[in-house]
């Protein structure tokens, strides 16, 4: 069962098992429970939208949960065609917080998608993915007065 994206929430799943028992040819198994939050990521994804030529950047905060401490080892864009990213570690209330700055590099109109790959030293989650979406458009012409 993949619990990605369910941290801090209740998860319920069921599966039907076929048997050779004529009285019980199918049994439904159910599992439920609260999924522990491994990390808090604010925001979950980055969205750039604006006119071509407008500088655009965003900061994503990665906060390891105290019961699952980890260090961020490195970050990199998956393709890197339209974004650049930078990592900074700070301490808040005695806890490490990782700040990932993502900058738009696209200079022509169009849409794109990339992913920032965050490598950690955690055996539970050695890689975290942050989606980046971009939509650049032409500036509307200035109206003549």
Beta strands, then each sheet from edge to edge (+ up, - down):
strand 1: 10-18
strand 2: 26-34
strand 3: 39-42
strand 4: 45-51
strand 5: 57-64
strand 6: 72-77
strand 7: 83-92
strand 8: 95-104
strand 9: 110-120
strand 10: 127-137
sheet 1: 1+ 2-
sheet 2: 3+ 5- 8+ 7-
sheet 3: 4+ 10+ 9- 6+
end
